Amino acid sequence: EVQVVESGGGLVQAGGSLRLSCKASGVRIGDYAIGWFRQSPGKEPEGVSCISSLGGIAYYVDSVKGRFTISRDSAKNTVYLQMNSLKPDDTAVYYCATDPDDRGCSGYGSYEYEYNLWGLGTQVTVSS
């Protein structure tokens, strides 16, 4: 079965850290651009970070720059999102998604419409 599954979410105090994982099965994650998106109640989905298939491009939304790091482990078929110095505003459901055409990730943004395989998400809650 072709799918991506997120894990690693949880409840953490402000200033803490979490590492999210996006594990792929049925696809080689190194062949795709991978995006992390988040959505909190009442807000539009937001592209948090992405990495191109060759890893030459990594994008971060301004609100997470310097705090979040995206990385890929092709041997484990997994992409990670290391989240440090978490803030209550980071509270959301985090989703990962794959982009087979490698058009969804640029230095200027992560384009939701280019991603066609989505996970079910993992909840991140940051308490103040």
MOPAC internal coordinates of N, CA, C and O (Angstrom, degrees):
PM7 1SCF
backbone

  N    0.0000 0     0.00 0     0.00 0    0    0    0
  C    1.4464 1     0.00 0     0.00 0    1    0    0
  C    1.5162 1   109.66 1     0.00 0    2    1    0
  O    1.2310 1   120.83 1   -46.72 1    3    2    1
  N    1.3174 1   116.02 1   133.28 1    3    2    1
  C    1.4577 1   121.88 1   178.57 1    5    3    2
  C    1.5192 1   108.78 1   -85.06 1    6    5    3
  O    1.2310 1   120.73 1   -60.37 1    7    6    5
  N    1.3086 1   116.20 1   119.63 1    7    6    5
  C    1.4591 1   119.46 1  -179.66 1    9    7    6
  C    1.5153 1   110.93 1  -163.10 1   10    9    7
  O    1.2310 1   121.41 1   -17.03 1   11   10    9
  N    1.3207 1   114.91 1   162.97 1   11   10    9
  C    1.4600 1   122.43 1   168.95 1   13   11   10
  C    1.5238 1   106.85 1  -125.41 1   14   13   11
  O    1.2310 1   121.05 1   -38.90 1   15   14   13
  N    1.3139 1   115.60 1   141.10 1   15   14   13
  C    1.4591 1   121.32 1  -176.82 1   17   15   14
  C    1.5177 1   108.64 1  -129.78 1   18   17   15
  O    1.2310 1   121.30 1   -55.14 1   19   18   17
  N    1.3286 1   115.11 1   124.86 1   19   18   17
  C    1.4578 1   120.90 1   177.50 1   21   19   18
  C    1.5237 1   110.25 1   -89.95 1   22   21   19
  O    1.2310 1   121.19 1   -30.39 1   23   22   21
  N    1.3206 1   115.32 1   149.61 1   23   22   21
  C    1.4588 1   121.17 1   174.26 1   25   23   22
  C    1.5156 1   108.28 1  -153.83 1   26   25   23
  O    1.2310 1   121.07 1   -10.84 1   27   26   25
  N    1.3058 1   115.57 1   169.16 1   27   26   25
  C    1.4601 1   120.86 1   174.95 1   29   27   26
  C    1.5140 1   115.00 1   103.84 1   30   29   27
  O    1.2310 1   120.47 1   175.46 1   31   30   29
  N    1.3112 1   116.71 1    -4.54 1   31   30   29
  C    1.4536 1   118.47 1   177.48 1   33   31   30
  C    1.5163 1   111.78 1   -70.92 1   34   33   31
  O    1.2310 1   121.27 1    -6.29 1   35   34   33
  N    1.3192 1   115.18 1   173.71 1   35   34   33
  C    1.4527 1   119.45 1   179.17 1   37   35   34
  C    1.5104 1   111.18 1   164.87 1   38   37   35
  O    1.2310 1   121.65 1    12.88 1   39   38   37
  N    1.3192 1   114.44 1  -167.12 1   39   38   37
  C    1.4547 1   122.30 1   179.39 1   41   39   38
  C    1.5192 1   108.71 1  -104.44 1   42   41   39
  O    1.2310 1   120.62 1   -52.09 1   43   42   41
  N    1.3169 1   116.43 1   127.91 1   43   42   41
  C    1.4534 1   120.89 1  -178.26 1   45   43   42
  C    1.5221 1   108.76 1  -142.06 1   46   45   43
  O    1.2310 1   120.52 1   -28.49 1   47   46   45
  N    1.3070 1   116.60 1   151.51 1   47   46   45
  C    1.4631 1   120.46 1   176.58 1   49   47   46
  C    1.5243 1   110.18 1   -78.47 1   50   49   47
  O    1.2310 1   121.01 1   -25.26 1   51   50   49
  N    1.3106 1   115.67 1   154.74 1   51   50   49
  C    1.4571 1   120.68 1   175.73 1   53   51   50
  C    1.5281 1   109.77 1   -54.00 1   54   53   51
  O    1.2310 1   121.15 1   -43.00 1   55   54   53
  N    1.3348 1   115.41 1   137.00 1   55   54   53
  C    1.4523 1   120.66 1  -176.24 1   57   55   54
  C    1.5105 1   114.16 1    93.11 1   58   57   55
  O    1.2310 1   120.67 1   167.80 1   59   58   57
  N    1.3239 1   116.32 1   -12.20 1   59   58   57
  C    1.4495 1   120.61 1  -179.23 1   61   59   58
  C    1.5182 1   113.01 1   -83.26 1   62   61   59
  O    1.2310 1   121.27 1     5.19 1   63   62   61
  N    1.3335 1   115.17 1  -174.81 1   63   62   61
  C    1.4613 1   121.66 1  -175.62 1   65   63   62
  C    1.5203 1   110.90 1  -132.92 1   66   65   63
  O    1.2310 1   121.53 1   -27.95 1   67   66   65
  N    1.3017 1   114.69 1   152.05 1   67   66   65
  C    1.4587 1   122.80 1   170.85 1   69   67   66
  C    1.5232 1   107.87 1  -142.90 1   70   69   67
  O    1.2310 1   120.85 1   -27.33 1   71   70   69
  N    1.3207 1   115.97 1   152.67 1   71   70   69
  C    1.4499 1   120.39 1   171.85 1   73   71   70
  C    1.5142 1   108.33 1  -121.57 1   74   73   71
  O    1.2310 1   121.23 1   -63.01 1   75   74   73
  N    1.3128 1   115.25 1   116.99 1   75   74   73
  C    1.4515 1   121.15 1   176.93 1   77   75   74
  C    1.5184 1   109.77 1   -89.31 1   78   77   75
  O    1.2310 1   120.92 1   -35.20 1   79   78   77
  N    1.3210 1   115.84 1   144.80 1   79   78   77
  C    1.4561 1   122.05 1   176.62 1   81   79   78
  C    1.5166 1   109.78 1  -119.70 1   82   81   79
  O    1.2310 1   121.39 1   -36.13 1   83   82   81
  N    1.3088 1   114.94 1   143.87 1   83   82   81
  C    1.4660 1   122.86 1   175.08 1   85   83   82
  C    1.5178 1   106.14 1  -124.60 1   86   85   83
  O    1.2310 1   120.86 1   -79.16 1   87   86   85
  N    1.3169 1   115.96 1   100.84 1   87   86   85
  C    1.4649 1   122.15 1  -175.92 1   89   87   86
  C    1.5257 1   108.89 1   -97.80 1   90   89   87
  O    1.2310 1   120.78 1   -53.89 1   91   90   89
  N    1.3212 1   116.11 1   126.11 1   91   90   89
  C    1.4584 1   120.86 1  -179.52 1   93   91   90
  C    1.5201 1   110.88 1  -101.96 1   94   93   91
  O    1.2310 1   121.09 1   -33.60 1   95   94   93
  N    1.3076 1   115.51 1   146.40 1   95   94   93
  C    1.4541 1   121.09 1   171.38 1   97   95   94
  C    1.5208 1   108.10 1  -136.99 1   98   97   95
  O    1.2310 1   121.18 1   -37.44 1   99   98   97
  N    1.3251 1   115.34 1   142.56 1   99   98   97
  C    1.4518 1   120.13 1  -178.94 1  101   99   98
  C    1.5146 1   114.48 1    83.08 1  102  101   99
  O    1.2310 1   120.21 1   173.34 1  103  102  101
  N    1.3323 1   117.21 1    -6.66 1  103  102  101
  C    1.4625 1   123.00 1   175.95 1  105  103  102
  C    1.5083 1   107.83 1  -139.73 1  106  105  103
  O    1.2310 1   121.00 1   -27.19 1  107  106  105
  N    1.3144 1   115.70 1   152.81 1  107  106  105
  C    1.4710 1   120.37 1   175.49 1  109  107  106
  C    1.5259 1   108.04 1   -91.13 1  110  109  107
  O    1.2310 1   121.37 1   -67.43 1  111  110  109
  N    1.3025 1   114.98 1   112.57 1  111  110  109
  C    1.4584 1   118.93 1  -171.19 1  113  111  110
  C    1.5209 1   111.60 1   -64.34 1  114  113  111
  O    1.2310 1   120.20 1   156.91 1  115  114  113
  N    1.3252 1   117.23 1   -23.09 1  115  114  113
  C    1.4563 1   119.88 1   178.82 1  117  115  114
  C    1.5188 1   113.39 1   -71.18 1  118  117  115
  O    1.2310 1   120.17 1   166.03 1  119  118  117
  N    1.3295 1   117.28 1   -13.97 1  119  118  117
  C    1.4621 1   121.12 1  -179.08 1  121  119  118
  C    1.5242 1   112.88 1   -89.42 1  122  121  119
  O    1.2310 1   120.15 1   179.04 1  123  122  121
  N    1.3202 1   117.32 1    -0.96 1  123  122  121
  C    1.4589 1   121.42 1  -171.88 1  125  123  122
  C    1.5241 1   111.26 1  -127.02 1  126  125  123
  O    1.2310 1   121.37 1   -29.76 1  127  126  125
  N    1.2980 1   114.99 1   150.24 1  127  126  125
  C    1.4587 1   118.04 1   161.50 1  129  127  126
  C    1.5287 1   107.26 1   -72.94 1  130  129  127
  O    1.2310 1   120.79 1   -36.98 1  131  130  129
  N    1.3008 1   116.10 1   143.02 1  131  130  129
  C    1.4624 1   122.05 1  -178.85 1  133  131  130
  C    1.5226 1   108.69 1  -123.28 1  134  133  131
  O    1.2310 1   121.37 1   -47.39 1  135  134  133
  N    1.2942 1   114.99 1   132.61 1  135  134  133
  C    1.4546 1   119.87 1   178.49 1  137  135  134
  C    1.5148 1   111.75 1  -120.24 1  138  137  135
  O    1.2310 1   121.24 1   -32.81 1  139  138  137
  N    1.3038 1   115.24 1   147.19 1  139  138  137
  C    1.4626 1   122.74 1   169.68 1  141  139  138
  C    1.5261 1   107.51 1  -110.70 1  142  141  139
  O    1.2310 1   121.43 1   -50.09 1  143  142  141
  N    1.3129 1   114.87 1   129.91 1  143  142  141
  C    1.4510 1   121.84 1   179.21 1  145  143  142
  C    1.5241 1   108.35 1  -126.55 1  146  145  143
  O    1.2310 1   120.45 1   -20.04 1  147  146  145
  N    1.3117 1   116.74 1   159.96 1  147  146  145
  C    1.4548 1   119.64 1   175.85 1  149  147  146
  C    1.5118 1   109.91 1  -141.28 1  150  149  147
  O    1.2310 1   121.65 1   -26.36 1  151  150  149
  N    1.2981 1   114.45 1   153.64 1  151  150  149
  C    1.4583 1   120.39 1   176.74 1  153  151  150
  C    1.5071 1   109.45 1  -145.88 1  154  153  151
  O    1.2310 1   121.05 1   -49.73 1  155  154  153
  N    1.3059 1   115.59 1   130.27 1  155  154  153
  C    1.4554 1   121.13 1   175.22 1  157  155  154
  C    1.5210 1   108.04 1  -115.28 1  158  157  155
  O    1.2310 1   119.84 1   -20.95 1  159  158  157
  N    1.3300 1   117.92 1   159.05 1  159  158  157
  C    1.4601 1   120.91 1  -174.80 1  161  159  158
  C    1.5319 1   112.56 1   -55.31 1  162  161  159
  O    1.2310 1   120.95 1   -48.71 1  163  162  161
  N    1.3051 1   115.79 1   131.29 1  163  162  161
  C    1.4516 1   121.12 1   176.90 1  165  163  162
  C    1.5170 1   114.52 1    81.19 1  166  165  163
  O    1.2310 1   120.46 1  -177.70 1  167  166  165
  N    1.3249 1   116.72 1     2.30 1  167  166  165
  C    1.4632 1   119.62 1  -179.04 1  169  167  166
  C    1.5212 1   110.48 1  -119.10 1  170  169  167
  O    1.2310 1   121.67 1   -23.10 1  171  170  169
  N    1.3255 1   114.42 1   156.90 1  171  170  169
  C    1.4592 1   119.92 1   175.82 1  173  171  170
  C    1.5276 1   109.67 1   -73.30 1  174  173  171
  O    1.2310 1   120.04 1   -27.13 1  175  174  173
  N    1.3359 1   117.53 1   152.87 1  175  174  173
  C    1.4708 1   119.06 1   173.94 1  177  175  174
  C    1.5250 1   110.26 1   -59.78 1  178  177  175
  O    1.2310 1   121.22 1   -32.10 1  179  178  177
  N    1.2915 1   115.28 1   147.90 1  179  178  177
  C    1.4657 1   121.28 1  -177.42 1  181  179  178
  C    1.5225 1   110.12 1  -130.28 1  182  181  179
  O    1.2310 1   120.85 1   -48.97 1  183  182  181
  N    1.3139 1   115.99 1   131.03 1  183  182  181
  C    1.4534 1   120.12 1   174.26 1  185  183  182
  C    1.5164 1   109.57 1   -76.93 1  186  185  183
  O    1.2310 1   120.13 1   -67.37 1  187  186  185
  N    1.2919 1   117.36 1   112.63 1  187  186  185
  C    1.4649 1   122.46 1  -174.86 1  189  187  186
  C    1.5232 1   111.36 1   -85.26 1  190  189  187
  O    1.2310 1   121.01 1   133.31 1  191  190  189
  N    1.3181 1   115.68 1   -46.69 1  191  190  189
  C    1.4603 1   120.33 1  -175.50 1  193  191  190
  C    1.5156 1   108.55 1  -161.48 1  194  193  191
  O    1.2310 1   120.98 1   -22.13 1  195  194  193
  N    1.3179 1   115.73 1   157.87 1  195  194  193
  C    1.4558 1   119.94 1   173.72 1  197  195  194
  C    1.5152 1   109.27 1  -155.29 1  198  197  195
  O    1.2310 1   121.49 1   -17.83 1  199  198  197
  N    1.3159 1   114.75 1   162.17 1  199  198  197
  C    1.4580 1   121.02 1   177.33 1  201  199  198
  C    1.5182 1   107.29 1  -138.87 1  202  201  199
  O    1.2310 1   120.64 1   -45.62 1  203  202  201
  N    1.3305 1   116.38 1   134.38 1  203  202  201
  C    1.4565 1   120.27 1  -179.18 1  205  203  202
  C    1.5201 1   110.38 1   -73.12 1  206  205  203
  O    1.2310 1   120.57 1   -10.56 1  207  206  205
  N    1.3325 1   116.52 1   169.44 1  207  206  205
  C    1.4640 1   119.85 1  -173.29 1  209  207  206
  C    1.5261 1   111.89 1   -64.35 1  210  209  207
  O    1.2310 1   119.88 1   145.56 1  211  210  209
  N    1.3031 1   117.83 1   -34.44 1  211  210  209
  C    1.4633 1   120.58 1   179.00 1  213  211  210
  C    1.5257 1   111.68 1   -91.44 1  214  213  211
  O    1.2310 1   120.69 1   177.40 1  215  214  213
  N    1.3110 1   116.28 1    -2.60 1  215  214  213
  C    1.4613 1   119.64 1   177.65 1  217  215  214
  C    1.5130 1   114.18 1    79.27 1  218  217  215
  O    1.2310 1   120.74 1  -175.47 1  219  218  217
  N    1.3427 1   116.19 1     4.53 1  219  218  217
  C    1.4535 1   117.90 1  -178.23 1  221  219  218
  C    1.5062 1   113.99 1   -75.84 1  222  221  219
  O    1.2310 1   120.56 1   160.83 1  223  222  221
  N    1.3212 1   116.53 1   -19.17 1  223  222  221
  C    1.4518 1   121.43 1  -179.96 1  225  223  222
  C    1.5149 1   108.63 1  -121.69 1  226  225  223
  O    1.2310 1   121.30 1   -49.99 1  227  226  225
  N    1.2947 1   115.11 1   130.01 1  227  226  225
  C    1.4626 1   121.31 1   170.88 1  229  227  226
  C    1.5179 1   107.14 1  -132.46 1  230  229  227
  O    1.2310 1   121.33 1   -45.49 1  231  230  229
  N    1.3060 1   115.07 1   134.51 1  231  230  229
  C    1.4679 1   120.33 1  -177.22 1  233  231  230
  C    1.5261 1   109.28 1  -122.63 1  234  233  231
  O    1.2310 1   121.37 1   -36.03 1  235  234  233
  N    1.3401 1   114.98 1   143.97 1  235  234  233
  C    1.4618 1   121.09 1   174.02 1  237  235  234
  C    1.5264 1   108.07 1  -135.68 1  238  237  235
  O    1.2310 1   120.90 1   -44.52 1  239  238  237
  N    1.3047 1   115.89 1   135.48 1  239  238  237
  C    1.4562 1   119.22 1   172.44 1  241  239  238
  C    1.5234 1   108.48 1   -65.64 1  242  241  239
  O    1.2310 1   120.21 1   -31.44 1  243  242  241
  N    1.3052 1   117.19 1   148.56 1  243  242  241
  C    1.4633 1   121.17 1  -172.20 1  245  243  242
  C    1.5282 1   112.61 1   -53.55 1  246  245  243
  O    1.2310 1   120.41 1   143.57 1  247  246  245
  N    1.3174 1   116.82 1   -36.43 1  247  246  245
  C    1.4626 1   119.86 1  -173.70 1  249  247  246
  C    1.5233 1   113.47 1   -68.87 1  250  249  247
  O    1.2310 1   119.92 1   166.56 1  251  250  249
  N    1.3344 1   117.76 1   -13.44 1  251  250  249
  C    1.4700 1   119.30 1  -179.27 1  253  251  250
  C    1.5243 1   112.65 1  -117.22 1  254  253  251
  O    1.2310 1   119.90 1   176.95 1  255  254  253
  N    1.3118 1   117.79 1    -3.05 1  255  254  253
  C    1.4684 1   120.44 1  -179.28 1  257  255  254
  C    1.5204 1   110.34 1   -57.33 1  258  257  255
  O    1.2310 1   121.34 1   -44.68 1  259  258  257
  N    1.3248 1   115.05 1   135.32 1  259  258  257
  C    1.4511 1   120.76 1  -179.68 1  261  259  258
  C    1.5138 1   113.75 1    84.33 1  262  261  259
  O    1.2310 1   120.25 1   169.85 1  263  262  261
  N    1.3333 1   117.12 1   -10.15 1  263  262  261
  C    1.4674 1   120.55 1  -179.37 1  265  263  262
  C    1.5264 1   111.87 1  -115.79 1  266  265  263
  O    1.2310 1   119.98 1   145.45 1  267  266  265
  N    1.3293 1   117.65 1   -34.55 1  267  266  265
  C    1.4666 1   122.24 1  -177.44 1  269  267  266
  C    1.5312 1   109.37 1  -107.93 1  270  269  267
  O    1.2310 1   121.24 1   -32.83 1  271  270  269
  N    1.3336 1   115.23 1   147.17 1  271  270  269
  C    1.4545 1   121.09 1   176.32 1  273  271  270
  C    1.5171 1   109.17 1  -136.36 1  274  273  271
  O    1.2310 1   120.92 1   -51.11 1  275  274  273
  N    1.3236 1   115.85 1   128.89 1  275  274  273
  C    1.4674 1   121.00 1   176.60 1  277  275  274
  C    1.5195 1   108.69 1   -99.85 1  278  277  275
  O    1.2310 1   121.03 1   -38.12 1  279  278  277
  N    1.3279 1   115.63 1   141.88 1  279  278  277
  C    1.4551 1   119.80 1   179.08 1  281  279  278
  C    1.5217 1   109.05 1  -150.41 1  282  281  279
  O    1.2310 1   121.62 1   -18.17 1  283  282  281
  N    1.3080 1   114.51 1   161.83 1  283  282  281
  C    1.4752 1   120.25 1  -176.83 1  285  283  282
  C    1.5139 1   109.13 1  -128.82 1  286  285  283
  O    1.2310 1   120.26 1   -43.49 1  287  286  285
  N    1.3260 1   117.10 1   136.51 1  287  286  285
  C    1.4620 1   123.27 1   172.06 1  289  287  286
  C    1.5188 1   106.38 1  -120.16 1  290  289  287
  O    1.2310 1   120.91 1   -83.39 1  291  290  289
  N    1.3284 1   115.87 1    96.61 1  291  290  289
  C    1.4633 1   119.67 1  -175.39 1  293  291  290
  C    1.5246 1   111.58 1   -65.66 1  294  293  291
  O    1.2310 1   120.35 1   148.40 1  295  294  293
  N    1.3299 1   116.93 1   -31.60 1  295  294  293
  C    1.4690 1   119.97 1   179.73 1  297  295  294
  C    1.5275 1   110.89 1   -63.10 1  298  297  295
  O    1.2310 1   120.76 1   146.58 1  299  298  297
  N    1.3282 1   116.16 1   -33.42 1  299  298  297
  C    1.4640 1   120.61 1   179.01 1  301  299  298
  C    1.5239 1   112.06 1   -96.88 1  302  301  299
  O    1.2310 1   121.14 1  -179.89 1  303  302  301
  N    1.3351 1   115.43 1     0.11 1  303  302  301
  C    1.4618 1   120.46 1  -179.79 1  305  303  302
  C    1.5337 1   111.36 1    54.77 1  306  305  303
  O    1.2310 1   121.43 1  -136.92 1  307  306  305
  N    1.3165 1   114.87 1    43.08 1  307  306  305
  C    1.4630 1   121.39 1  -172.13 1  309  307  306
  C    1.5237 1   110.61 1  -138.09 1  310  309  307
  O    1.2310 1   121.14 1   -38.67 1  311  310  309
  N    1.3233 1   115.43 1   141.33 1  311  310  309
  C    1.4615 1   122.02 1   170.40 1  313  311  310
  C    1.5183 1   107.81 1  -113.30 1  314  313  311
  O    1.2310 1   121.08 1   -39.41 1  315  314  313
  N    1.3076 1   115.54 1   140.59 1  315  314  313
  C    1.4617 1   121.47 1  -177.20 1  317  315  314
  C    1.5284 1   110.23 1  -115.11 1  318  317  315
  O    1.2310 1   121.49 1   -26.74 1  319  318  317
  N    1.2932 1   114.76 1   153.26 1  319  318  317
  C    1.4596 1   121.96 1   169.14 1  321  319  318
  C    1.5221 1   107.28 1  -128.52 1  322  321  319
  O    1.2310 1   121.23 1   -76.78 1  323  322  321
  N    1.3213 1   115.25 1   103.22 1  323  322  321
  C    1.4601 1   120.74 1   176.90 1  325  323  322
  C    1.5163 1   107.96 1   -82.88 1  326  325  323
  O    1.2310 1   120.54 1   -56.77 1  327  326  325
  N    1.3064 1   116.57 1   123.23 1  327  326  325
  C    1.4572 1   122.11 1  -176.44 1  329  327  326
  C    1.5206 1   109.25 1  -119.06 1  330  329  327
  O    1.2310 1   120.67 1   -66.33 1  331  330  329
  N    1.3054 1   116.31 1   113.67 1  331  330  329
  C    1.4612 1   122.49 1   179.48 1  333  331  330
  C    1.5225 1   110.43 1  -113.63 1  334  333  331
  O    1.2310 1   121.10 1   -15.17 1  335  334  333
  N    1.3105 1   115.51 1   164.83 1  335  334  333
  C    1.4678 1   121.63 1   177.97 1  337  335  334
  C    1.5272 1   110.84 1    48.57 1  338  337  335
  O    1.2310 1   121.25 1  -131.08 1  339  338  337
  N    1.2989 1   115.21 1    48.92 1  339  338  337
  C    1.4616 1   120.11 1  -175.55 1  341  339  338
  C    1.5254 1   111.61 1   -64.94 1  342  341  339
  O    1.2310 1   122.00 1   -33.57 1  343  342  341
  N    1.3336 1   113.78 1   146.43 1  343  342  341
  C    1.4507 1   121.67 1  -179.39 1  345  343  342
  C    1.5321 1   109.40 1  -121.59 1  346  345  343
  O    1.2310 1   120.28 1   -22.65 1  347  346  345
  N    1.3198 1   117.07 1   157.35 1  347  346  345
  C    1.4716 1   118.47 1   176.82 1  349  347  346
  C    1.5323 1   112.90 1   -55.56 1  350  349  347
  O    1.2310 1   119.92 1   148.31 1  351  350  349
  N    1.3234 1   117.75 1   -31.69 1  351  350  349
  C    1.4707 1   120.83 1   178.08 1  353  351  350
  C    1.5253 1   112.94 1   -66.66 1  354  353  351
  O    1.2310 1   119.92 1   166.78 1  355  354  353
  N    1.3248 1   117.75 1   -13.22 1  355  354  353
  C    1.4624 1   120.37 1   176.90 1  357  355  354
  C    1.5315 1   112.14 1   -81.42 1  358  357  355
  O    1.2310 1   120.46 1   173.45 1  359  358  357
  N    1.3049 1   116.73 1    -6.55 1  359  358  357
  C    1.4640 1   120.76 1   179.41 1  361  359  358
  C    1.5222 1   110.68 1   -61.27 1  362  361  359
  O    1.2310 1   120.66 1   -55.73 1  363  362  361
  N    1.3315 1   116.34 1   124.27 1  363  362  361
  C    1.4643 1   121.42 1  -177.18 1  365  363  362
  C    1.5209 1   108.32 1  -178.74 1  366  365  363
  O    1.2310 1   121.20 1    -8.86 1  367  366  365
  N    1.3183 1   115.30 1   171.14 1  367  366  365
  C    1.4582 1   120.57 1   165.18 1  369  367  366
  C    1.5152 1   106.90 1   -88.85 1  370  369  367
  O    1.2310 1   120.86 1   -51.54 1  371  370  369
  N    1.3126 1   115.96 1   128.46 1  371  370  369
  C    1.4558 1   122.09 1  -178.24 1  373  371  370
  C    1.5301 1   109.22 1  -104.32 1  374  373  371
  O    1.2310 1   121.65 1   -48.66 1  375  374  373
  N    1.3206 1   114.45 1   131.34 1  375  374  373
  C    1.4559 1   121.91 1  -179.41 1  377  375  374
  C    1.5236 1   110.02 1  -120.56 1  378  377  375
  O    1.2310 1   120.72 1   -34.83 1  379  378  377
  N    1.3257 1   116.22 1   145.17 1  379  378  377
  C    1.4528 1   118.77 1   167.80 1  381  379  378
  C    1.5318 1   108.57 1  -111.39 1  382  381  379
  O    1.2310 1   121.30 1   -22.39 1  383  382  381
  N    1.3121 1   115.12 1   157.61 1  383  382  381
  C    1.4548 1   120.81 1  -176.86 1  385  383  382
  C    1.5177 1   109.45 1  -152.15 1  386  385  383
  O    1.2310 1   121.09 1   -24.93 1  387  386  385
  N    1.3409 1   115.51 1   155.07 1  387  386  385
  C    1.4586 1   121.06 1  -179.57 1  389  387  386
  C    1.5235 1   110.65 1  -111.38 1  390  389  387
  O    1.2310 1   121.60 1   -33.71 1  391  390  389
  N    1.3139 1   114.54 1   146.29 1  391  390  389
  C    1.4582 1   122.79 1   178.99 1  393  391  390
  C    1.5256 1   107.63 1  -124.84 1  394  393  391
  O    1.2310 1   119.73 1   -77.90 1  395  394  393
  N    1.3328 1   118.11 1   102.10 1  395  394  393
  C    1.4663 1   119.93 1  -174.12 1  397  395  394
  C    1.5249 1   113.94 1   -69.44 1  398  397  395
  O    1.2310 1   119.91 1   159.19 1  399  398  397
  N    1.3295 1   117.78 1   -20.81 1  399  398  397
  C    1.4603 1   120.79 1  -176.59 1  401  399  398
  C    1.5271 1   112.46 1   -97.26 1  402  401  399
  O    1.2310 1   120.82 1  -179.66 1  403  402  401
  N    1.3156 1   116.04 1     0.34 1  403  402  401
  C    1.4702 1   121.15 1   175.53 1  405  403  402
  C    1.5254 1   111.49 1    56.22 1  406  405  403
  O    1.2310 1   120.92 1  -141.35 1  407  406  405
  N    1.3268 1   115.85 1    38.65 1  407  406  405
  C    1.4642 1   119.57 1   178.03 1  409  407  406
  C    1.5258 1   111.41 1  -111.08 1  410  409  407
  O    1.2310 1   120.55 1   172.44 1  411  410  409
  N    1.3117 1   116.56 1    -7.56 1  411  410  409
  C    1.4556 1   118.97 1  -171.22 1  413  411  410
  C    1.5018 1   115.48 1   -85.61 1  414  413  411
  O    1.2310 1   120.34 1   170.46 1  415  414  413
  N    1.3234 1   116.96 1    -9.54 1  415  414  413
  C    1.4684 1   119.89 1  -175.07 1  417  415  414
  C    1.5129 1   109.19 1  -122.23 1  418  417  415
  O    1.2310 1   121.19 1   -59.25 1  419  418  417
  N    1.3197 1   115.33 1   120.75 1  419  418  417
  C    1.4503 1   119.84 1   174.85 1  421  419  418
  C    1.5188 1   107.92 1  -133.97 1  422  421  419
  O    1.2310 1   121.29 1    -4.04 1  423  422  421
  N    1.2744 1   115.14 1   175.96 1  423  422  421
  C    1.4553 1   119.02 1   177.55 1  425  423  422
  C    1.5199 1   112.97 1   -69.64 1  426  425  423
  O    1.2310 1   120.90 1   171.05 1  427  426  425
  N    1.3219 1   115.88 1    -8.95 1  427  426  425
  C    1.4578 1   120.72 1  -176.41 1  429  427  426
  C    1.5182 1   113.35 1  -107.66 1  430  429  427
  O    1.2310 1   120.53 1   166.50 1  431  430  429
  N    1.3030 1   116.58 1   -13.50 1  431  430  429
  C    1.4517 1   117.29 1  -178.82 1  433  431  430
  C    1.5048 1   113.27 1   172.97 1  434  433  431
  O    1.2310 1   121.63 1    -7.54 1  435  434  433
  N    1.3085 1   114.48 1   172.46 1  435  434  433
  C    1.4623 1   123.31 1   175.48 1  437  435  434
  C    1.5137 1   106.99 1  -117.78 1  438  437  435
  O    1.2310 1   120.37 1   -61.88 1  439  438  437
  N    1.3365 1   116.90 1   118.12 1  439  438  437
  C    1.4498 1   121.65 1  -167.91 1  441  439  438
  C    1.5241 1   110.56 1   -99.23 1  442  441  439
  O    1.2310 1   121.99 1   -75.38 1  443  442  441
  N    1.3154 1   113.80 1   104.62 1  443  442  441
  C    1.4616 1   121.92 1  -171.82 1  445  443  442
  C    1.5229 1   112.56 1   -52.37 1  446  445  443
  O    1.2310 1   119.65 1   141.65 1  447  446  445
  N    1.3147 1   118.27 1   -38.35 1  447  446  445
  C    1.4574 1   121.45 1  -173.78 1  449  447  446
  C    1.5209 1   113.56 1   -69.20 1  450  449  447
  O    1.2310 1   120.36 1   166.82 1  451  450  449
  N    1.3360 1   116.92 1   -13.18 1  451  450  449
  C    1.4681 1   119.98 1   179.57 1  453  451  450
  C    1.5230 1   112.38 1   -86.57 1  454  453  451
  O    1.2310 1   119.88 1   169.78 1  455  454  453
  N    1.3102 1   117.84 1   -10.22 1  455  454  453
  C    1.4617 1   121.76 1  -175.68 1  457  455  454
  C    1.5202 1   109.73 1   -96.61 1  458  457  455
  O    1.2310 1   120.47 1   -46.87 1  459  458  457
  N    1.3375 1   116.70 1   133.13 1  459  458  457
  C    1.4574 1   117.75 1  -172.45 1  461  459  458
  C    1.5179 1   114.64 1  -122.07 1  462  461  459
  O    1.2310 1   119.58 1   175.99 1  463  462  461
  N    1.3072 1   118.41 1    -4.01 1  463  462  461
  C    1.4657 1   120.67 1   177.95 1  465  463  462
  C    1.5208 1   107.57 1  -129.60 1  466  465  463
  O    1.2310 1   121.18 1   -63.65 1  467  466  465
  N    1.3139 1   115.35 1   116.35 1  467  466  465
  C    1.4652 1   121.38 1  -173.10 1  469  467  466
  C    1.5160 1   110.74 1  -119.44 1  470  469  467
  O    1.2310 1   121.44 1   -33.70 1  471  470  469
  N    1.3356 1   114.86 1   146.30 1  471  470  469
  C    1.4492 1   119.62 1   171.64 1  473  471  470
  C    1.5229 1   110.72 1   -85.46 1  474  473  471
  O    1.2310 1   121.39 1    -0.20 1  475  474  473
  N    1.3140 1   114.96 1   179.80 1  475  474  473
  C    1.4655 1   120.85 1  -178.68 1  477  475  474
  C    1.5202 1   113.04 1   -86.75 1  478  477  475
  O    1.2310 1   120.51 1   168.51 1  479  478  477
  N    1.3137 1   116.63 1   -11.49 1  479  478  477
  C    1.4517 1   120.21 1   175.27 1  481  479  478
  C    1.5117 1   113.66 1    96.99 1  482  481  479
  O    1.2310 1   121.57 1   -20.13 1  483  482  481
  N    1.3284 1   114.60 1   159.87 1  483  482  481
  C    1.4592 1   122.25 1   175.13 1  485  483  482
  C    1.5271 1   107.72 1  -136.12 1  486  485  483
  O    1.2310 1   120.77 1   -44.44 1  487  486  485
  N    1.3121 1   116.14 1   135.56 1  487  486  485
  C    1.4648 1   121.31 1  -174.63 1  489  487  486
  C    1.5265 1   110.03 1   -82.16 1  490  489  487
  O    1.2310 1   121.15 1   -49.47 1  491  490  489
  N    1.3148 1   115.41 1   130.53 1  491  490  489
  C    1.4615 1   122.29 1   171.67 1  493  491  490
  C    1.5221 1   107.91 1  -117.23 1  494  493  491
  O    1.2310 1   121.01 1   -55.58 1  495  494  493
  N    1.3223 1   115.67 1   124.42 1  495  494  493
  C    1.4564 1   120.94 1   179.24 1  497  495  494
  C    1.5215 1   108.34 1  -125.67 1  498  497  495
  O    1.2310 1   120.85 1   -56.62 1  499  498  497
  N    1.3231 1   115.99 1   123.38 1  499  498  497
  C    1.4539 1   121.69 1  -179.50 1  501  499  498
  C    1.5234 1   108.08 1  -113.97 1  502  501  499
  O    1.2310 1   121.00 1   -61.57 1  503  502  501
  N    1.3018 1   115.70 1   118.43 1  503  502  501
  C    1.4593 1   120.29 1  -179.04 1  505  503  502
  C    1.5201 1   110.49 1   -92.59 1  506  505  503
  O    1.2310 1   121.27 1   -30.77 1  507  506  505
  N    1.3263 1   115.18 1   149.23 1  507  506  505
  C    1.4713 1   119.69 1  -178.18 1  509  507  506
  C    1.5230 1   111.07 1   -89.34 1  510  509  507
  O    1.2310 1   120.10 1   180.00 1  511  510  509

